[in-house]
Amino acid sequence: MRVFSTLTSSSSIANRLSSLRNAQLSSFIHSFRAYSSLMDANEDSLRRALAQKQSSVDSQSNAVRALKAAKSSKPDIDAAIQILNELKLEKSSIEKQLRAAVAGSVVDGPINGEAFRQTLANTLERRLFYIPSFKIYRGVAGLYDYGPPGCAVKANVLAFWRQHFVLEENMLEVDCPCVTPEIVLKASGHVEKFTDLMVKDEKTGTCFRADHLLKDYCNEILQKDFSITSEKTAELKHVLAILDDLSAEQLGAKIKEYGIAAPDTKNALSDPYPFNLMFQTSIGPSGLSPGYMRPETAQGIFVNFKDLYYYNGNKLPFAAAQIGQAFRNEISPRQGLLRVREFTLAEIEHFVDPEDKSHPKYSEVVDLEFLMFPREEQMSGQSAKKIHLGKAVSKGIVNNETLGYFIGRVYLFLTGLGIDKDRLRFRQHLANEMAHYAADCWDAEIKCSYGWIECVGIADRSAYDLRAHSEKSGVPLVAHEKFSEPREVEKLVIAPVKKELGLAFKGSQKMVVEALEAMNEKEALEMKASLQSKGEVDFYVCTLGKNVSITKNMVSISKEKKKEHQRVFTPSVIEPSFGIGRIIYCLYEHSFYMRPSKAGDEQLNVFRFPPLVAPIKCTVFPLVQNQQYEEVAKIISKSLTTAGISHKIDITGTSIGKRYARTDELGVPFAITVDSPSSVTIRERDSKDQIRVNVEEAALVVKSVTDGHRTWADVWSNFPRHSSVSVEE
């Protein structure tokens, strides 16, 4: 596009403008329209285009000022101003596209900003889906209560989760305590590593999460300051990319470099320091047995592996599942239900032979295609794209079949709940995000007004967890594979001499024996060398919490060739972990919309929940306050109760239209209106279409649709249709 340079004389300006009046103005308009094709351009290109356009605007502004200073003719000045206005329009268009690119949404797409979020939040709180806990005492950040419809939605989501995973996969469900002894969480690494870096306002003492402050600063600049250079843009994006890898010193240096202060007071901040997110407690009145409120439910499954394996007939693979509360003492909770201090997790631990990670039901998901975001695409600046799951596994993008199977099952679960498939992606962890022991990890991320939110993690955690608890507890958490014929192998043999150990340790003998037998090969050979040279060695027994003295006569350690009838190994674990509150919040956003009333004088709120998760499946309305109609409504209510359909009767005297609007705002999919003694109408929420059925059939029709045996389209084509104009409107 043409860029105007500053002109030095009024005559040259006038001559230039006169030649541009027709052809160039037409060209500018054409170019302005062409800018709409930049919708798919990347952010860097848009920033460069914006910088060039700003230069053009500045040059043309100087040209207009020069014309006015030279007292040029009005037509010349008007033409120059018209060109300037066209340039400003072009600049505004690029800014709009850039803002959309930064936000990750199209220019003309749905508004996912603060206004939408506030309208949704007001509706959710007013209709008691959820409210701040301890509200009359001004609440506590990060704690929320679910009201009646919120409880119903949560119960329905969890019921579907059990159906989709626990029942479908024949999983073993457990329910473990929320209070966990410290030794368990030491073994898992939570006591040492479950921390976030925190900074304090040096004057008020208010605490903030350090990486959140840096992240907010970078995003604020990237989203709102369109004058920054491409180099600065790249720098800020790089900081965001490596945020999880920054040490306390590096994070503090960046905060100082960018001059980041406390958000409210603008006071200076302290250097970052680690803060453990677990709520600490003690078990028993003495206070001598430390514990924590569990930060996840998985550890309860791992420590029960031995018994679960036995319960499953000593066979692999098998999966155990648990739904329960978890607790994290978040430094600065925000974003409503997305970051809270107490929340519900639904976790699966699928135990599998590390040498065979195939899955017998993999063929059921192999042909699914959905948005995936492999690490290579992330590193090269590309965006998520639809990928065939089978190809992703066969090409090694997804590590193995079982991991791929659960990714596919998670996709079916989330879309079955009502999550928009176009706002759902599976993002692979980058190398710097992965735990050192993990073979592969993917997050199911859902797009909402806060951006892409991690709602489910699906990880291949290898054998780390079981090994960690085996080493700490001294109890082998292993599986066995029996051979059809014996195999000769060289094997480490650790033979504790129980008589000598019993004399030395008496009641502690069993724990010492288990700890000796749990030694790995390296530890055992080092002990053997020490015993041969010194005759005695200090040995730490984790279950006793202290070192004991082992002498040469207490244990025999050797390598022997022997025939084995079975292989003993530690299983790998594939772990899908679901943040139920996050999924529910994203479902609220994806289900919420507004439509005009019949009069057009107000916008009515609607939740388009699928019947599967709707808090109430059906409402029953007598058309008018009439004893006969109310008796029919009670008969239908009893039928619905017998059929197991949650419902509500509304016999208020308000208009039927207002009653429909009230239940639409709760996401109720069907409404039965009693307008005669023998037949009723059934209204579908989103289409507002109505059919007429006999009173005796009403409950069965609703149940068939809510249970998924029929669709509304099936019902619509098989029953007489009813006009809602005279009733609803």
N, C-alpha and C positions, 0 to 999 in steps of 0.2 A: 504494500500500500504506500502511496506517495507521502513523503514526510516533508513538511514545509520548513525551510530554514528562515532565520530572521533576516528581513530585508532592510536595506539601508536607506532607501529613498521612497518618498510617496509616489513618484512617477512610476518607478519600477513595480511597486505594489499594485498600482492601478492597472498597468498594462498586463501584469500577470493575472489579476483577477478577472479582467474582461475576457481573457481567453479561456478562463476556467469556468465561467458562469454556467455554461450548458454542459459541455462534455465532462468536465471534472466533477461537477456536482452530481451528475448522473453516475459517474464512476464511484464517487464516494458512497452513494446510496447502495449501489451494487455491492461494493466491498463490505458495507455494513451488514447487508443480508448474508454475505458469504461467511461472516464470522460465526454464524450459527453452526456452521459445519465443524467448528473447533470444539464442539461439545466433548468429543472423545480424545482430544489432544491431551498430552500429559501436562502435569502441573508446571514443570520447568518451562515448557514451550509457552504456556499461557503467561507465566511471569515475564518471560522475555518479550512477548507480544505487548504486555501491559507497559513495560518500561519504554518500548519504542513508541507506543501510543501516547504515553505521558509526554515524551519528548516532542511529538507532533503537536499536542495541545499547547505546550509551553511556547513553541515556535509560532503557532498561529495566534496565540494570545498577544505575543510581542508584535505580530503583524497588525493586529487590530488596533493596538495602542499606537503604533506608528502612524496608521491611517488617520486616527482621531487627532493625533498631535499635528499632523500635516494639514488638517482640516480638509480632507478629501471629500468627494461628493458622497451624498447619502446612499445612492445605489452601490457604490464601491464598498462603503463601510458595512451596509446591510449584507452584501454578498460575503464579505469576510467573516462577519458574525455568523452567517448561516453555515459556512464551512466549519467554523469553530464549534458550533453546536453539534454538527454531524460528527466531528472528531470526539467530542465529549460523550455522545451517544455510543460511539464505537468503544470508547474506553470503559463506559459503564457496562456495556455488554460483556467485554472481556473480564471485568471485575466479577460480574455475576457468574460467568463460567468458571473462573478461578475459585470463587467461593464454593461453588458446587463441587469442583474437583477436590478441593481441600476437605470438604465435608463428606466426600465419598458418595454423593448422590447426584442425580441428574438435575438440571436447572428447573425443569418444569414438573419434577416429581412431587410426591407427597411431602408436606411440611413436617419435619421431624424435630422441630426446634422447641424452644422454651414454651411458646404459646400452646402447642399441642400437648406437651408434657404437663403443663399446669392444668389444662382442661381435664386431662385424664386423671391426674392426681386428685383434683377436686371431686370428680365423679366417684373414684374409688373410695375416698374417705367418707363422702356424704352417704354412699350406699353401704358403708361398713364392710367393704372388701378387706381393708386393713386400716388401722389407725395407729398413731404413735403410742407406745406403751406408757403407762402411768401419766396419761395426758393431763389429768387434773393437777398433777404436780409438775407440769411443764415438760414432762417426758424425759427420756434418756436417749441420747444419740445412738443409733444403731440397734435399737430394740423396738419391735413392732408387734401389735396384736392383730390376729386375723379375726374378723367379724364373721357373722353367719354365712354370707355368700363366699367369703374368702376361704373359710374352713371347708365348705362344700367343694369348691374348685380344687383345693389342695387334696382333699380326700379322693376326688375323682381322678386327679392326675396320678396319685400314688396307686390307686386301684388299677389303672391302666398299666402302670409300670410293672406291677406284680403280674398282671395277665401277660404282658408283652415279653417280659424277661423271666421272672421266677417260674411261672407255670409253663411257658413255652419251652424253656430250656431245662426243666426239671432241676432247678437250682435248690440248694439247701439254704433255707433262710434262718438267720440267727438274730438274736436281740441281746446285745451286750451292754454293760453299765456305761453310763456317761463319765463316771469318776474312774480314772485310770492311775494305777500305781506309777510312781516316778521311774522305776526300773524298766518298765515296758517302753516308755517314751524315751528313755536313754538309749535303749537298744535300737529303736527306730530312727534315732537322730534328731527327734523333735526338741529335746531339752537343749541341745547344743546349737541347732541350726534353724529352728523355727522362729526366725526373727525378721523384723523389718527395721530399717534405719530411721531414726527419729531425730528431729531437731526441736528446740524450744525457743519461744519468744523470750529473749534475755531479760525483759522487764516484767512481763505478766506471767511467765512460766507456762503459757499455753503450748501444747504439744502438736506437732504436725509430722506427717510422714514425709520424709525428705524427698523420696523419688516422685511423690505426687506433686510437690511444689515445683520441681524441675520439669516434670512432664507438663503440668499446667502452663508453665511459662513458655515452653517451646511451642505447645499447641496454640496458645494465645497469639504468639508472634506469627506463626505460620498461617493461622486462620484469619487474622485481622490486619496484619501489616503487609500490604501488597507492594510496598516500596523496597523491601529488602532484596539484596542481590541474590543471584543464583548460588553464589558461594556460601552465603549466610544460610540460605535455605538448606543446602546440602549438609552444612554443619549441624543445624538443629535436628534434621532428620537422622543424622548419624547418632546424635546424642540419644534420641528416642529409641533407636535400634539397639543401642548397647546399654540402655538404662539398667537392665537387670544384672549386668556384669560389673557395674561400677562399684568400687570399694568405698568404704566410708570416707577415706581421704579424697578420692576422685570426685565423689558426689559433693563433698564440702567445697572442693576447689571450684566446681562448676557453679554452685550456688553463689559463691563469692564473685566469680568472674562475671556473672550475669546480673549481679546486684539484687538478687532475690531477697525480699524481706517478708516478715510476717504479713499474711494477707489482710488482716483487719487493721492492725495498729501501725504497720510499716516499720516496726522495730527490728533491730538486728537479730539474727538467729544464731543459735549455738552451733558448734560443729556436730555433724551427725554421729550418732552412737546407736548400737543395737538394742532393740527392745523385744523381748520374747512375747509372742502373741498369745501364749496359753494362760488361762486363768488357773492360778495355783491354789491348792487347798491342802488339807491334811486329812488323813483317814484315821478315825478313832479319836478319843478324847485327849490322849497324851500329846498329840501333835508331833509325834516322833516318826510317823509314817507318811512321808510327803506324797502328794498326788496332784493330778491336774484334771480339769474338765477336758475331755478329749477334743482335739482339734479336727479329728476325722474319725470315721467309723471303721476304717480298714484294719486297724491293729487288732481289734477284737476277733476278726476272722483269722488273721495270721496266727495268733497265739493258740487258736483252737484247731489248727490244721490237722494235727495228729488224730484228734477224735473225729473230725469230719471225714478224714480219709478212711478211717475204720468204718464209720457209719455208711460210707459209700461203697463198702465192700472191697476196700483197698484197690480201687480202680481209678485210673486217670483216662481222659480229662474229666473234671467236674468243676462246678462253680458254686460258690457260696455268696449269699447276698444279705445285705442289712440296710434297713431304713432307720434313721434315728437322728437325734439332735447332735450338733457339733457346736463348738464354742471357740471364738477367736476374739481376743481383746484388741480389736482394731484401734489403731492410733487416732484416726480421724474418719469415722464412718461417714459416708455420703452416698448419694445416688439411690436413696430409698431402699427398696428391697434388694438391691444389687450388692450392697456391701454392709453387712450387719454383724452383730456380735454373737447372736445365736441363730442358728439356721438348720434346716433339714437337709441331710445328705441321703442319697440312695446310692449305695456302692456295691459293685460286683467284683469278686476276685475269682477269675477263671484259672484254675491250676492245670498246667499242660506239660507234657514231656518236652524239655528243651530241644530234643533231637527230632521232634515231630510236631510242628505247629500247624498241621492241617486241621480242617474242621469239617465234620460230616455233613453239615447243613450249609456249607459255603455256597453251593450251587443256587440256593434260594435268593441270594443277594448279589450274585456275581454280575448280573446285567443291569444293576442300578446305575444311574448316571446323575451326578449332582455336582454342585460347586465344590471344588477342592483347591487348596492353596499350598502346593508343595514348597519346600524351603528354597529350591532353585529359583522358582518364580518370584518368591519374596526377595531373594538376594539380588535378582536382576531388575527389580523395580516393576515387574508385571503385576497383574491383578489375578484374582481367583477366576477359574474357568471350569466349565463342566467337563468332568473326566469320567470315563467308564470305569467302575470300580474294579472289574476283572483285569483290565489293562493296567491299572495302577498297581495291583498286586503282582501281576506277571512281570512287569518292568522293574519291580523292586522299589517303586515309589513308596508303597506301603510294605512294611517289612515281612509280613507273613499272612497266611490265610485266616487264622483265627482273629488277628487284629483287624483285618479287612472285614471279616464277618460281623464283628461288633460295630465297626463304623457304619456298615450298612443297616444293621438293626437299630442303631441310634437314630439314623436318618429317618427310618420308617416310624419310629416312636415319636419323634418331634413333629414330623409332618402330620402324623395321625392325631396329635393333640390340637393342631390348628396353626402351627408355626408356618409362616410363608416360606415355601421352598426357595424363592428368589432372594430371601433375606436370611438364608442359612448357608454357612460354608464350613468346611473342615480344613483347619489350618494346621500344617505340620510344624512342630517345634523346630526352631533354629538350633544349630549346634550349641550356641551359648545358653540356650534355655534348658537343654536336656540334662537330666541327672547323669552322672558318670556311668551309672549301672544300667540305664535305660537303653533298650534296643531301638525303640521308636515311640513317638508320642504325637497324638493329634488332638486338637481341641475343636469341639463343635461350637462355633461362634454364631450368635444370632444378632442381626442388625436391629438396633432400636434407636431411640432419639439420643442416647448417650454414645452411639457408635457401635462397633462390633464388640459384643460381650461374650466372654468365655462362659459357657453354661454346662458343658460336659467335657471331661478329659478322658481320652481313651489311650492308655499307655501299656506298652510291653515293658514291665519292670524287671525282666529277667528273674533271677532267683534271689535278688538282694534281700528282700524282707524276711523270707524264711531263714536264710543263712544268718542274718543279723540276730534274729531271735534264738536260733540254735546256739550261736556262739555265746550269747549273753545268758541264756537260761541253762545251757548244758544239756538240753533235751534235743535229740536229733529230730528235725522236722523234714523227713525224707519220704520218698516213694520207692516202690520196688517193682522191678520187671523180671518175671520168672522166665528162665531160658528153657527151651525145649530139650536142649542137651547141655551138659556142663561145659564151661569154658575155663581154660587154664590162664590165670592172670597173676601178675606180681602184685601183691597187696601189702599195705602197711597193717601190721597187727599190733594193737595196743591191748595188753592184757593186764588190767589192774589185779594186784594180789589182795583179794578182799579181806583175808584173815589179818594181814599186816595193817591194812588201812583201817579195819575195824578196831584193832588194838590202839591205833594212834588217834583216830578221830571219833570213835564211838558213834553217837547219834548222827554225826555229820557224814558218816561213811558214804551213804548213798549219793549225796551231792558231789562229793569228791570223785567218786567213781564215774558219775555221769559227765563231769567236767573233763576228766582224763580221756574218756571215750570220745568226747566231742572235739578233741584237738584235730586240727588239720595236719597234713603231712609235714609241712615246714616246721610247725610248732613242736610236733612229736620228735622229729629228728634232732632239733636243737636241744630238746630236753634229754634225749638219749646221749648226745655228746657231752652235755653238762654232767649228767649222772656218772658217765664213764670217767670223766676227768676229776670231778669234785666229790662224787658220791652223794650229793644232796643238791636240791634246787628249790628256789621259791616258785610257787605256782599259784596264780590268782584264780580263785573259785568265785565266779560272779554271783552264784546263788547264796554264798556266805558273805559276799562283799568284802573279802579280805584274802591276803596271801597265806598259803599254808606251806609247810616244809615237806617235800617229797624226797624220800631216800631211795637208794638203788634197789632195795629189797621190796619196795611197794608196787612197782610196775615193771613190766617187760615190754620193750618196744623193738620190733624187728620187721624186716621185709621178707615175706615168704611167697614162694610160688604155690598157688593152691588152686583147686578147681572150685569155680563158683557156679551156683545154680540160679543166681539172680543178680541183677544189676541194681545197685542202690544209688539214688540220685536225688538232688534237690529240684523240685519242679519250678518252672518259670510261671510267672503270673501275668495275665492280661487283665488290666483293671479299667473298666468304665466307671467313672465317678460323676454323679449327677447333682448339680446344685438346684434343688427343687424350687427354692424361692426365686432364683434368677430366671429359671424357665417359666415360672408362672408370671413374673413381671413382663417378660418379653411377649408372652401369650396375651396379656392384657393389651399391650401396645398393638400387636398384630391384629387383634380382634376388634379394636375400638374404631368406630367411625361416627360421623354425624350426618343426618339427613334432614331436609327442611320439613316443617309441619305442613299440613294441607293448606293452611292459610298463608304459608310462606313467611310468617312473622317471627319464627324462632327456629333454632337448630335443635333437633332432638338427638340425644346420645343413644348409641346402640353398641352392644357387644355381640359380635357374630360368633359366639362360642359354638363349636360343634356340640351336638347333643351329648357326646361322650363326656365332656368336661363341664357342661353348663351346670351352675349351682342348683337350679331348679329346672326340671325338664318340661314342666307344663303348668299352666294356670287354668283355673276354671272360673268363668264369669257368668253369672246370671245377667242377661241383657238389661233387665230392669229389676227393681226391688219388688219381687212377686213371690208369694209363698210357694206356689207350685213350681216355679223355676228354681227356687232355692232347694227344694226337696230333690229335684232332678240333679242339681249340682252336688248334693251330698251323696247320691247314689253313684255318680261318676267318680267322686273323690274316693269312695270306698273301693271301687274297681281299680283305680290307679294305685291305691295303697296295696291291694292284694297282688297287683302286678309288679310291685317294687319300684314304682315311678315316683320320684320326688315331685311334689306339686304344692300349689297354694290356691286357696279359694279367696276371691275378692268379691264381697257383696256390698261394697261401699256404694253410695249413691252417685258417684262421679260418672261422667260420660265414659262410654266404652273406649273411645279414642284415647282418653287420658289414662285409662287403666292399661291399655296396650302399651302406651309410651313408658309407663312405670316399669312394666316387666321387660320391655325391650332394653331398658337401661341396666337391667340385671342380667341380660343375655339369655332370657328364657326362650327356647326355640319354638315352643308351641303354646297356643292358647285355645281352649275350648270355650265357646260362647253358647250358653243355653238360651235359645230364643223360641223354643216350643217344647211341649211335653214329651214328644216322641223322637225328635232329631236335634242335632247340634251342629255347629260349624267348628272346624279346626283351622286355625290360622297359623301360617308359617311366618316366622319373624322377619327374615330378610326380604323375601319377595312380597310379603303381606297378602299372598294368595290364600284363598279359603276354599275348603271343600265341605260338603254336607254329608254327615253319617248318622246312622241310627244311634240312639243313646247306648244300646248294648255293645256297639262296636267301638265306641270312642277310645276306651282305654287300650284295647288291643291294637288299634291303628297307631296310637302314640308309641306304645311299647315296641312295635315292630320297627319303627323308624329309629327310636332312641337306642335300641339294641343293635342297629346296623343290619337287620335282616332285610329291610326295604329302604329305598331312598324316597325323598319327598316327591321326586319326579314319578316314581312308580305309583305312589298314592294319588298324585295329581291326575294321572291318566286313568285311574280306576274308580274314582268316585265323582259324583256330581259336583260341579264347581259352583261356588257361591260368590256373588258380587258383594264386595265389602263397602261399596260406595255409601249405601244408605245407613250402614251400621257404624263403621269405624270413622268415617269422615263426617 
